[in-house]
Amino acid sequence: MTAPVVGVLSLQGDVREHAAVLVRLGATPVLVRRPAELDAVDALVLPGGESTTMHKLAVAFGLLEPLRRRIRAGLPAFGTCAGMILLADRVEDGALGQQTVGGLDVTVRRNAFGRQVDSCETDVDFAGFDRPVHAVLIRAPWVETAGAGVEVLARVGTGPAAGRIVAVRQGRVLATAFHPEVTGDDRIHRWFVDALVEAGGS
């Protein structure tokens, strides 16, 4: 079987970390900064970073509309933290003029967990996994509301943010508010590659 070619949006953020996980899983990562690079991939990871900077650079590189078109056309996509914000159809507390790529019928609250000093780590139960996922939440968003077609995969279990949604899926689009690429736990990436990329989203 040919290894899937998985793009990593490389405008800013945790690009190398995601690419390293994809290599471990046998996928072929491609750094995506231009529309031609986007055209060559089977799937796309949108990493954590700073969502307003990513939006501005996507516009500057002529990527925003191509990203929207490919995701609407069914490109498997996985967003983490800022990537979740980019994939949300609606954003609360966004910067003035901030736009998204869209693809998830959710409203996401930007910087919901507070400033950098308020960043935290917690274990969350993730739908379909036999043991919890360690969630690293760095200036992270959470999902305020999710449409009827969105599957909620994980919520915060304890603390002030208990019950808040931090992982969702809609069709071939997956997003987490946390950073699985930094924990050494490849299960979410593996599920994305196996179930959404290679298996056609089943």
C-alpha positions in Angstrom: 0.0 0.0 0.0 1.3 3.5 -0.9 1.9 5.7 2.1 -0.6 8.5 2.4 0.7 12.0 1.7 -0.3 14.1 4.6 0.3 17.9 4.4 1.1 19.9 7.4 0.1 23.6 7.1 3.5 25.2 7.6 2.7 28.9 8.1 3.5 28.9 11.8 3.2 26.7 14.9 4.0 23.0 15.7 4.9 21.9 12.2 8.0 19.8 13.0 6.2 18.0 15.8 3.3 16.9 13.6 5.6 15.9 10.8 7.6 13.7 13.1 4.5 11.8 14.3 3.4 11.3 10.7 6.8 9.8 9.8 6.6 7.4 12.8 3.2 6.3 11.5 4.5 5.6 8.0 2.8 8.5 6.3 4.7 10.9 4.0 4.5 14.5 5.4 4.6 17.4 3.1 5.0 21.0 4.2 2.2 23.1 2.8 2.6 26.9 2.2 1.4 27.3 -1.3 -1.7 26.1 -3.2 0.3 23.8 -5.4 1.6 22.0 -2.3 -2.0 21.7 -1.0 -3.1 20.2 -4.3 -0.6 17.3 -3.9 -1.7 16.0 -0.5 -4.2 13.3 0.5 -5.0 14.9 3.9 -4.0 18.0 5.9 -2.9 18.7 9.5 -3.5 22.2 10.8 -1.1 22.6 13.8 -1.3 24.6 17.0 0.2 28.1 17.0 -1.4 31.5 16.7 -4.7 31.4 14.8 -4.7 35.1 13.8 -1.1 34.9 12.5 -2.1 31.8 10.5 -5.1 33.5 9.0 -3.1 36.5 7.9 -0.3 34.3 6.4 -2.9 32.1 4.6 -4.3 35.2 3.0 -0.8 36.5 2.1 0.2 33.1 0.6 -3.1 32.8 -1.4 -4.0 29.7 0.6 -7.2 30.6 2.4 -9.7 30.0 -0.5 -7.9 26.9 -1.7 -8.0 25.5 1.8 -11.7 26.2 2.0 -12.4 24.6 -1.4 -10.4 21.4 -0.6 -12.0 20.9 2.8 -15.5 21.5 1.4 -14.6 18.9 -1.3 -13.9 16.3 1.4 -10.1 16.6 2.1 -9.5 14.8 5.5 -8.3 17.5 7.9 -7.0 17.4 11.5 -6.6 20.6 13.5 -5.0 21.0 16.9 -5.5 24.0 19.1 -5.1 26.9 16.7 -6.0 24.4 14.0 -9.3 23.8 15.7 -10.0 27.5 15.5 -9.2 27.6 11.8 -11.5 24.6 11.1 -14.4 26.1 13.1 -17.3 27.7 11.2 -17.7 30.3 14.0 -15.2 31.9 16.6 -16.0 33.7 19.8 -13.4 36.3 21.1 -11.6 36.3 17.7 -9.4 39.1 16.6 -10.9 41.9 14.6 -11.4 40.6 11.0 -10.3 37.1 11.8 -11.6 34.5 9.3 -11.5 30.8 9.4 -11.2 28.0 6.9 -14.3 26.3 8.3 -15.5 22.7 7.9 -16.8 22.0 11.4 -20.2 23.2 12.5 -19.0 24.4 15.8 -18.6 27.7 17.7 -15.1 27.8 19.3 -14.0 30.2 22.0 -10.5 31.4 21.3 -8.1 31.4 24.3 -10.8 29.9 26.4 -8.4 28.4 29.0 -6.8 31.8 29.6 -3.3 33.2 29.0 -0.1 31.3 28.7 0.3 31.2 32.5 -3.1 29.5 32.8 -2.2 26.7 30.4 -2.7 23.2 32.0 -2.6 19.5 31.4 -5.2 16.9 32.2 -6.3 13.4 31.2 -9.5 13.2 29.1 -11.6 10.2 28.0 -11.5 10.1 24.2 -14.3 8.2 22.4 -13.3 4.8 21.2 -10.0 4.7 23.1 -9.5 2.2 25.9 -7.5 4.6 28.1 -7.5 8.4 28.6 -5.5 10.8 26.5 -3.2 13.3 28.2 -4.3 16.7 27.0 -1.8 19.6 26.9 -3.9 22.8 26.8 -1.8 25.8 25.9 -3.8 29.0 25.5 -6.3 26.6 24.2 -9.8 27.0 22.7 -12.8 25.0 23.7 -16.0 24.3 21.7 -18.9 26.4 23.0 -21.6 24.8 20.8 -21.6 21.9 18.3 -24.1 21.3 15.5 -26.2 18.2 15.2 -23.8 16.6 12.8 -20.8 17.0 15.0 -19.5 14.0 17.1 -18.1 15.1 20.5 -15.1 13.0 21.2 -13.7 14.4 24.5 -14.6 16.7 27.3 -12.6 18.0 30.3 -13.5 15.8 33.2 -12.5 17.9 36.3 -11.7 21.4 37.4 -13.1 24.8 36.4 -13.5 23.7 32.8 -15.2 20.4 33.6 -17.6 19.5 30.8 -16.1 21.7 28.2 -15.7 20.1 24.7 -12.1 19.7 23.6 -12.3 17.2 20.7 -14.8 16.9 17.9 -15.3 15.2 14.5 -17.6 15.9 11.6 -17.2 13.6 8.6 -13.5 13.7 7.6 -12.7 16.7 9.7 -11.2 16.1 13.2 -10.1 18.7 15.8 -8.7 18.8 19.3 -8.1 21.8 21.6 -5.0 20.1 22.9 -1.6 19.1 21.5 -1.3 15.3 21.0 1.9 15.9 18.9 3.9 16.8 22.0 3.0 13.9 24.4 4.4 10.9 22.6 0.9 9.4 22.3 0.3 8.8 18.6 -3.2 7.3 18.9 -5.2 10.3 17.6 -2.8 10.8 14.7 -3.0 7.0 14.0 -6.8 7.1 14.1 -6.8 10.1 11.7 -4.5 8.4 9.2 -6.1 5.0 9.4 -9.8 5.8 9.7 -10.2 9.2 7.9 -7.4 9.1 5.3 -6.9 5.5 4.3 -10.4 4.2 5.0 -12.2 7.0 3.3 -13.8 8.5 6.5 -15.7 5.4 7.6 
